[in-house]
């Protein structure tokens, strides 16, 4: 018995929860791809990611016509997205190592909290405008 957890210790040292169950609980059919090359086009991304399933949509996020170096890729099914995430995570497009994860909806409590002085809910906003 492990005194700190109150559970029997696993001889292999690994957790009994499988990674597959964790992945399927968070899986969606949309992926966020971070650290893409700044010059890459949506058509090229669509062709690149189509090797692992049917891509329904592809959107490179831009600000003032400059790439913000991330994009969203939508797949037809959740299973295709899981397969693509496993295959493309930590792979390369040109010389950029990309990071692939499941996209979360706006307003999800797991998203990082806003920090801008213009964002309600941030400590900077509260300091400037008082508690709301």
Residue frames as a rotation matrix with the C-alpha (Angstrom) as fourth column:
UNK 1
0.579 0.815 0.000 0.00
0.815 -0.579 0.000 0.00
0.000 0.000 -1.000 0.00
UNK 2
-0.466 -0.618 0.633 1.12
0.574 -0.756 -0.316 3.50
0.674 0.216 0.707 -0.77
UNK 3
-0.412 0.283 -0.866 0.54
0.854 -0.211 -0.475 5.67
-0.317 -0.936 -0.154 2.32
UNK 4
-0.850 0.011 -0.526 -0.04
-0.064 -0.994 0.083 8.90
-0.523 0.104 0.846 0.37
UNK 5
-0.703 0.581 -0.411 -2.71
-0.608 -0.191 0.771 7.64
0.369 0.791 0.487 -2.00
UNK 6
-0.271 0.607 0.747 -4.38
-0.695 0.414 -0.588 4.81
-0.666 -0.678 0.310 -0.09
UNK 7
0.780 0.460 -0.425 -4.30
-0.624 0.511 -0.592 2.62
-0.056 0.726 0.685 -3.21
UNK 8
0.602 -0.607 0.518 -2.19
0.357 0.786 0.505 -0.44
-0.714 -0.119 0.690 -3.96
UNK 9
0.006 -0.697 -0.717 0.97
-0.618 -0.567 0.545 0.40
-0.786 0.440 -0.434 -5.84
UNK 10
0.959 0.225 -0.169 1.27
-0.260 0.473 -0.842 -0.74
-0.109 0.852 0.513 -9.42
UNK 11
0.490 -0.818 0.301 4.37
0.411 0.522 0.747 -2.89
-0.768 -0.243 0.592 -9.86
UNK 12
0.124 -0.427 0.896 5.07
0.988 -0.029 -0.151 -1.39
0.090 0.904 0.418 -13.29
UNK 13
-0.591 -0.359 -0.723 4.77
0.544 -0.838 -0.028 2.16
-0.596 -0.410 0.691 -11.98
UNK 14
-0.921 0.293 0.258 2.18
0.066 -0.533 0.843 3.12
0.385 0.793 0.472 -14.59
UNK 15
-0.601 0.782 0.164 -1.30
-0.680 -0.393 -0.619 4.44
-0.420 -0.483 0.768 -13.97
UNK 16
-0.638 0.400 0.658 -4.13
0.372 0.908 -0.191 1.95
-0.674 0.123 -0.728 -14.43
UNK 17
0.469 0.790 -0.394 -6.19
-0.007 -0.443 -0.896 4.44
-0.883 0.424 -0.202 -16.47
UNK 18
-0.039 -0.483 0.875 -5.50
0.890 0.381 0.250 3.88
-0.454 0.788 0.415 -20.14
UNK 19
-0.762 -0.311 -0.568 -4.53
0.050 -0.903 0.427 6.75
-0.645 0.297 0.704 -22.40
UNK 20
-0.842 0.466 0.273 -7.20
0.377 0.145 0.915 5.69
0.387 0.873 -0.297 -24.87
UNK 21
0.069 0.927 -0.369 -10.01
0.983 -0.001 0.181 6.45
0.168 -0.376 -0.911 -22.43
UNK 22
-0.097 -0.179 -0.979 -8.51
0.489 -0.865 0.110 9.87
-0.867 -0.468 0.172 -21.65
UNK 23
-0.944 -0.306 -0.122 -8.15
0.036 -0.463 0.886 10.72
-0.328 0.832 0.448 -25.33
UNK 24
-0.608 0.758 0.237 -11.68
0.612 0.257 0.747 9.67
0.506 0.599 -0.621 -26.25
UNK 25
0.109 0.657 -0.746 -13.15
0.943 -0.305 -0.132 11.78
-0.315 -0.689 -0.653 -23.43
UNK 26
-0.059 -0.233 -0.971 -11.55
0.108 -0.968 0.226 14.93
-0.992 -0.091 0.083 -24.91
UNK 27
-0.770 -0.381 0.512 -11.71
0.483 0.176 0.857 14.06
-0.417 0.908 0.049 -28.59
UNK 28
0.288 0.806 -0.517 -13.56
-0.140 -0.499 -0.855 16.21
-0.947 0.319 -0.031 -31.10
UNK 29
0.534 -0.063 0.843 -13.57
0.772 0.442 -0.456 16.19
-0.344 0.895 0.285 -34.89
UNK 30
0.873 -0.270 0.407 -11.69
-0.005 -0.838 -0.545 19.54
0.488 0.473 -0.733 -34.97
UNK 31
0.354 -0.850 -0.391 -7.97
0.934 0.301 0.191 19.89
-0.044 -0.433 0.900 -34.40
UNK 32
0.947 -0.272 -0.173 -5.85
-0.267 -0.962 0.051 22.92
-0.181 -0.002 -0.984 -33.57
UNK 33
0.534 -0.823 0.194 -2.44
0.827 0.460 -0.324 22.87
0.178 0.333 0.926 -35.22
UNK 34
0.908 -0.247 -0.339 0.15
-0.042 -0.858 0.512 25.17
-0.418 -0.450 -0.789 -33.66
UNK 35
0.071 -0.972 -0.222 3.48
-0.249 -0.233 0.940 26.46
-0.966 -0.011 -0.258 -34.99
UNK 36
0.589 0.151 0.794 2.65
0.688 0.421 -0.590 26.17
-0.424 0.894 0.144 -38.68
UNK 37
-0.553 -0.807 0.209 4.95
0.793 -0.432 0.430 27.93
-0.257 0.404 0.878 -41.17
UNK 38
-0.290 0.454 -0.843 3.90
0.098 -0.862 -0.498 31.54
-0.952 -0.227 0.205 -41.74
UNK 39
-0.632 -0.041 -0.774 3.80
-0.693 -0.416 0.588 31.17
-0.346 0.908 0.235 -45.53
UNK 40
-0.938 0.221 0.266 1.64
0.283 0.934 0.220 28.02
-0.199 0.282 -0.939 -45.74
UNK 41
-0.648 0.753 -0.116 -1.74
-0.678 -0.501 0.538 28.20
0.347 0.428 0.835 -47.49
UNK 42
-0.066 0.738 0.671 -5.04
-0.792 0.371 -0.485 26.63
-0.607 -0.564 0.560 -46.50
UNK 43
0.719 0.328 -0.613 -5.02
-0.671 0.559 -0.488 24.51
0.183 0.762 0.621 -49.67
UNK 44
-0.153 -0.870 -0.469 -1.62
-0.491 0.479 -0.728 23.06
0.857 0.119 -0.501 -48.83
UNK 45
-0.709 -0.039 0.704 -2.69
-0.693 0.222 -0.686 22.33
-0.129 -0.974 -0.184 -45.25
UNK 46
0.353 0.925 0.138 -5.88
-0.829 0.378 -0.412 20.68
-0.433 0.031 0.901 -46.48
UNK 47
0.578 -0.205 -0.790 -3.87
-0.525 0.647 -0.552 18.39
0.624 0.734 0.267 -48.81
UNK 48
-0.510 -0.857 0.070 -1.32
-0.561 0.270 -0.782 17.62
0.652 -0.438 -0.619 -46.08
UNK 49
-0.669 0.283 0.687 -3.93
-0.638 0.253 -0.727 16.61
-0.380 -0.925 0.011 -43.49
UNK 50
0.332 0.854 -0.401 -6.19
-0.942 0.279 -0.186 14.78
-0.047 0.439 0.897 -45.99
UNK 51
-0.356 -0.534 -0.767 -3.89
-0.574 0.773 -0.272 11.75
0.737 0.343 -0.582 -45.86
UNK 52
-0.995 -0.044 -0.088 -5.53
0.044 0.596 -0.802 10.69
0.087 -0.802 -0.591 -42.57
UNK 53
-0.373 0.927 -0.037 -9.18
0.737 0.272 -0.618 11.33
-0.564 -0.257 -0.785 -43.38
UNK 54
0.008 0.500 0.866 -11.75
0.863 -0.441 0.247 13.58
0.506 0.745 -0.435 -45.03
UNK 55
-0.803 -0.321 -0.502 -10.98
0.526 -0.777 -0.344 17.21
-0.280 -0.541 0.793 -44.20
UNK 56
0.174 0.965 0.195 -14.21
0.984 -0.163 -0.073 19.21
-0.039 0.205 -0.978 -43.94
UNK 57
0.938 0.104 0.329 -12.67
0.145 -0.984 -0.100 22.61
0.314 0.142 -0.939 -43.22
UNK 58
0.029 -0.970 -0.240 -9.33
0.998 0.041 -0.047 24.32
0.055 -0.238 0.970 -42.82
UNK 59
0.860 0.293 0.418 -8.79
0.271 -0.956 0.114 27.81
0.433 0.016 -0.901 -41.43
UNK 60
-0.264 -0.951 -0.162 -5.45
0.857 -0.154 -0.492 29.58
0.443 -0.269 0.855 -40.93
UNK 61
0.647 0.488 -0.586 -5.86
0.731 -0.617 0.293 32.23
-0.218 -0.618 -0.755 -38.27
UNK 62
-0.272 -0.696 0.664 -4.63
0.823 -0.526 -0.214 35.65
0.499 0.489 0.716 -39.35
UNK 63
0.440 0.316 -0.841 -4.35
0.663 -0.746 0.067 39.12
-0.606 -0.587 -0.537 -37.89
UNK 64
0.481 -0.180 -0.858 -3.97
-0.438 -0.897 -0.058 42.01
-0.759 0.404 -0.510 -40.34
UNK 65
0.863 -0.011 -0.506 -3.31
-0.470 0.353 -0.809 39.53
0.187 0.935 0.300 -43.17
UNK 66
-0.289 -0.956 -0.046 -0.35
-0.813 0.271 -0.515 38.00
0.505 -0.111 -0.856 -41.24
UNK 67
0.225 0.328 -0.918 -0.49
0.064 0.935 0.349 34.40
0.972 -0.137 0.189 -40.09
UNK 68
0.425 -0.033 0.905 -0.77
-0.876 -0.267 0.401 33.87
0.229 -0.963 -0.143 -36.34
UNK 69
-0.516 -0.797 -0.316 1.04
-0.753 0.597 -0.276 30.53
0.409 0.095 -0.908 -36.88
UNK 70
-0.804 0.300 0.513 -1.87
-0.046 0.828 -0.558 28.27
-0.592 -0.473 -0.653 -35.98
UNK 71
-0.607 0.637 -0.475 -4.86
-0.677 -0.100 0.729 26.82
0.417 0.764 0.492 -37.77
UNK 72
-0.172 0.642 0.747 -7.95
-0.595 0.537 -0.598 24.68
-0.785 -0.547 0.290 -37.27
UNK 73
-0.793 -0.034 -0.608 -8.53
-0.520 0.557 0.647 21.48
0.317 0.830 -0.459 -39.23
UNK 74
-0.025 0.861 0.508 -11.95
-0.854 0.246 -0.459 19.80
-0.520 -0.445 0.729 -39.25
UNK 75
-0.960 -0.239 -0.150 -12.44
-0.281 0.843 0.458 16.12
0.017 0.481 -0.876 -40.01
UNK 76
-0.275 0.908 -0.315 -15.62
-0.500 0.144 0.854 14.30
0.821 0.392 0.415 -40.97
UNK 77
0.673 0.498 -0.547 -15.48
0.161 0.623 0.766 11.95
0.722 -0.604 0.339 -37.95
UNK 78
0.758 -0.357 0.546 -13.99
-0.650 -0.338 0.681 12.02
-0.059 -0.871 -0.488 -34.50
UNK 79
0.719 -0.484 0.499 -12.04
0.283 0.860 0.426 8.82
-0.634 -0.165 0.755 -35.21
UNK 80
0.570 -0.523 0.633 -10.30
0.688 -0.117 -0.716 10.41
0.449 0.844 0.293 -38.21
UNK 81
0.632 -0.304 0.713 -9.29
-0.407 -0.913 -0.029 13.34
0.660 -0.272 -0.701 -35.99
UNK 82
0.787 -0.347 0.510 -7.88
-0.392 0.358 0.848 10.98
-0.476 -0.867 0.146 -33.33
UNK 83
0.632 -0.544 0.552 -5.87
0.703 0.702 -0.113 9.15
-0.326 0.459 0.826 -35.99
UNK 84
0.544 -0.405 0.735 -4.59
0.411 -0.635 -0.654 12.42
0.732 0.658 -0.179 -37.47
UNK 85
0.782 -0.248 0.571 -3.61
-0.578 -0.631 0.517 13.78
0.232 -0.735 -0.637 -34.06
UNK 86
0.721 -0.513 0.467 -1.58
0.021 0.689 0.724 10.68
-0.693 -0.512 0.508 -33.28
UNK 87
0.507 -0.512 0.693 0.11
0.857 0.385 -0.342 10.76
-0.092 0.768 0.634 -36.69
UNK 88
0.399 -0.294 0.868 0.84
0.477 -0.742 -0.471 14.50
0.783 0.602 -0.156 -37.08
UNK 89
0.995 -0.029 0.101 1.62
-0.099 -0.554 0.826 15.59
0.032 -0.832 -0.554 -33.49
UNK 90
0.427 -0.903 -0.043 5.31
-0.274 -0.175 0.946 16.64
-0.862 -0.392 -0.322 -33.23
UNK 91
0.266 -0.344 0.901 5.83
0.883 0.462 -0.084 16.11
-0.387 0.818 0.426 -36.96
UNK 92
-0.520 -0.565 -0.641 7.24
0.223 -0.814 0.537 18.66
-0.825 0.137 0.549 -39.39
UNK 93
0.727 0.482 0.488 5.78
0.641 -0.222 -0.735 20.83
-0.246 0.847 -0.471 -42.14
UNK 94
0.650 -0.667 0.364 8.76
-0.089 -0.542 -0.836 22.28
0.755 0.511 -0.411 -44.00
UNK 95
-0.423 -0.875 -0.237 11.12
0.211 0.159 -0.964 23.13
0.881 -0.458 0.117 -41.12
UNK 96
-0.370 0.378 0.849 8.45
-0.829 -0.547 -0.118 23.86
0.419 -0.747 0.516 -38.50
UNK 97
-0.905 0.130 -0.405 7.65
0.281 0.897 -0.340 21.24
0.319 -0.421 -0.849 -35.87
UNK 98
-0.305 0.887 0.346 3.88
-0.508 -0.459 0.729 21.31
0.805 0.046 0.591 -35.47
UNK 99
-0.981 0.147 0.125 1.87
-0.048 0.442 -0.896 20.52
-0.187 -0.885 -0.427 -32.36
UNK 100
-0.489 0.849 -0.199 -1.58
-0.273 0.068 0.960 19.04
0.829 0.524 0.198 -32.86
UNK 101
-0.960 0.280 -0.018 -4.31
0.099 0.276 -0.956 18.92
-0.262 -0.920 -0.293 -30.23
UNK 102
-0.278 0.938 0.207 -8.09
0.937 0.218 0.271 18.70
0.209 0.269 -0.940 -30.07
UNK 103
-0.705 0.113 0.700 -9.79
-0.011 -0.989 0.148 22.09
0.709 0.097 0.698 -30.43
UNK 104
-0.621 0.524 -0.583 -11.89
0.738 0.140 -0.660 23.26
-0.264 -0.840 -0.474 -27.50
UNK 105
0.179 0.764 0.619 -15.06
0.844 -0.443 0.303 25.34
0.506 0.468 -0.724 -27.91
UNK 106
-0.541 -0.281 0.793 -15.06
-0.032 -0.935 -0.353 29.02
0.840 -0.216 0.497 -27.04
UNK 107
0.170 0.596 0.785 -16.05
-0.816 -0.362 0.451 29.55
0.553 -0.717 0.425 -23.44
UNK 108
0.513 -0.061 -0.856 -14.64
0.259 0.962 0.087 26.21
0.818 -0.267 0.510 -22.31
UNK 109
0.950 -0.110 0.293 -13.53
-0.312 -0.419 0.853 26.48
0.029 -0.901 -0.432 -18.66
UNK 110
0.611 -0.767 0.196 -10.32
0.595 0.608 0.525 24.57
-0.522 -0.204 0.828 -19.49
UNK 111
0.469 -0.442 0.765 -9.11
0.622 -0.450 -0.641 27.37
0.627 0.776 0.064 -21.80
UNK 112
-0.542 -0.724 -0.426 -6.51
0.827 -0.370 -0.423 29.73
0.149 -0.582 0.800 -20.33
UNK 113
0.382 0.681 -0.624 -7.97
0.793 -0.589 -0.157 32.72
-0.475 -0.435 -0.765 -18.55
UNK 114
0.562 -0.117 0.819 -7.82
0.552 -0.684 -0.477 36.06
0.616 0.720 -0.320 -20.36
UNK 115
0.019 -0.651 -0.759 -5.07
0.964 -0.190 0.187 38.38
-0.266 -0.735 0.623 -19.12
UNK 116
-0.491 -0.229 0.840 -5.57
0.634 -0.755 0.165 41.55
0.597 0.614 0.516 -21.16
UNK 117
-0.897 0.156 -0.413 -6.56
0.217 -0.658 -0.721 44.77
-0.384 -0.737 0.556 -19.42
UNK 118
-0.635 0.688 -0.352 -9.48
-0.766 -0.501 0.403 44.90
0.101 0.525 0.845 -21.87
UNK 119
-0.429 0.440 -0.789 -10.83
-0.062 0.857 0.512 41.42
0.901 0.269 -0.340 -21.04
UNK 120
0.271 0.598 0.754 -13.53
-0.885 -0.153 0.440 41.10
0.378 -0.787 0.488 -18.40
UNK 121
0.981 0.099 -0.167 -12.51
-0.020 0.907 0.421 38.49
0.193 -0.410 0.891 -15.87
UNK 122
0.175 -0.979 -0.101 -8.82
0.575 0.185 -0.797 39.39
0.799 0.081 0.595 -15.91
UNK 123
0.243 -0.165 -0.956 -7.11
0.935 -0.223 0.276 40.78
-0.259 -0.961 0.100 -12.84
UNK 124
-0.825 -0.565 0.029 -5.81
0.542 -0.775 0.324 43.74
-0.161 0.283 0.946 -14.90
UNK 125
-0.421 0.767 0.484 -9.37
0.261 -0.408 0.875 44.64
0.869 0.495 -0.028 -15.94
UNK 126
0.484 0.618 -0.619 -10.59
0.744 0.082 0.663 44.41
0.461 -0.782 -0.420 -12.34
UNK 127
-0.220 -0.651 -0.726 -7.74
0.890 -0.439 0.124 46.68
-0.400 -0.619 0.676 -11.14
UNK 128
-0.951 -0.191 0.245 -8.61
0.292 -0.817 0.497 49.33
0.105 0.543 0.833 -13.71
UNK 129
-0.507 0.839 0.197 -12.42
-0.245 -0.360 0.900 49.17
0.826 0.408 0.388 -13.60
UNK 130
-0.427 0.359 0.830 -13.23
-0.889 0.000 -0.457 47.79
-0.164 -0.933 0.319 -10.18
UNK 131
-0.864 0.134 0.485 -15.02
0.071 0.987 -0.147 44.53
-0.498 -0.093 -0.862 -9.50
UNK 132
-0.469 0.742 -0.480 -17.83
-0.865 -0.274 0.421 43.67
0.181 0.612 0.770 -11.98
